[in-house]
């Protein structure tokens, strides 16, 4: 059976698609508005009040630059924010952990971290690499986990 083009059907389908698109758009705006709070869209600002002018800066940018302290390099910061470590850093920490575990089998993470001076946020990835490689094994769960070399 051949597909016949009927202009009435095509018009109905186009009208339905346009109405569906409008409904989806309105629903998306309502969902975002509910999640983030009320806002005005570009289409609804025509009737809204004129925008307020931006407040002038309290001090010139040049004066702000003079008073701002010099920025430290990211690696030197110890503000608690995570810094991306290089593969060399990970390998160095993994090697230190492996050496310690070989000479002190069965110790828990807290003792190993304290002995090596490794921060808690630098612990998990090197240990996971060592376990994945099969260099060390872990027995126990959570804080009771002890590590041994294979």
N, C-alpha and C positions, 0 to 999 in steps of 0.2 A: 504494500500500500504506500502510495506516495504521500509525502508530507506537503500539505497544502497551507499556504500562507493566507490567513484570514485577518484582515486589518482590524476587525472588531476584537478578536482574541488578543492580537498583539497590543492594542491600546489598553485593554483590561489588564494584561500582564504588566505593561509599563507603569500604569497607574498603581497597581498593587506593589510593585517593586519600589516605587518612589515613596509610597505611604509607609512601607516597611522600613525603608532607609531612614525616614524622618523619625519613626517610632524608636528605632535602635539608637539614633543619635540623641534623642531626648532622654531615653533611659540611661545612656552612658553619662550624659551631663548630670542627671539627677543622682546617679551613683557616686560620681566624683564630688559633687556638691555636698552630698551627705557625708562622705568620708573626710573631705578637706575643709568643709565649711562653705558658706555661700560665696559666690563670686559672680562677676559679670562677664558674659561672653562678648566677643567682638560684635555679634549681631544685635545684642540687646543694649549696647551703649549709646545708641542714637538718641534715645529719649532720656538718658541719664544726665545728671548734673555735670557741669564742666569739671575737668580734673583740677585738683589743687596743684599749685606750683611746688616744685621740690624745695625743701629747706636748704638754705645756704650752709656750707660747711662752717663748723665752729672756728676752725683755724685753717690757714692755707696748707696745702700739701707739702710745701717746702719746709715749713716749720714742723710739721708732723714727722718728716723724714729726719730732721736734725735731732729730735727728741727720742726717736725710736732706737732701741738698742740694736746692735749689730746681730744679725742672724747667725746662729751656729750651724755648722754643717750637720746634715741629717744623721750621719753615723755617730756624731759626738753627743747628740741629745740623749738625755736619760729621763725624759718626761713621762715614760710609761707607755708611749705610743709604740706600736709595732713598726719595726723597720724591716724591709725585705732583706733577707740574708742571701749571700751568694752561695753557689755550690761549694766553693772553697771553705766558707765558714761552716757549712753543714758537715762537710767531710772532716774538718778539723775537730769539731765537737764530737762527731761520731767516733773518730779515732781516739780521742781522750776518754770517752765513755767506755769503748771497747777495752782499752788498756787497763782501766781501773777495774772493770768487771772481771777481766782475766785474773788479776791479782787479788781480787776480793769477791769471790763468787757468793751468790745468795743474798747480797745486800739489796735493800729497797731503794726506791728512787730518791727519797728524801736524804738518805745518807750519802748516796752517790753525788747528788747535786750539791750538797754541802761540802763534801770533800773536794770536788772539782771547781766549785765556785760558779756553777752554771745556774742561771736564772730559770725559773719555772717556765717562762714563755719561750725559752730556747731548748727545752728538754724533749718535748714530744716528737718532733720531726726527726732528729738524729736517731732516737731510739727506734722509731718506726722503721727507718731505713735499715738499721742493724738487724732488726727482727725479720724484715722482709728478705734481706740477704742471707739470713740464716747464721749470722755471726754470733748472735746472742739468743737466748730463749727466755721467756717470761713465764713465771708460774704464779698463780694467784690472781686476785681481782682487785681492781681499784688501788687503794693505798697499801694493800697487803701484797702487792705484786713484788716478787723478788726476781733478780736478773742473774743469769749465769752465762758464761761463754760456752760455745759449742766446740 
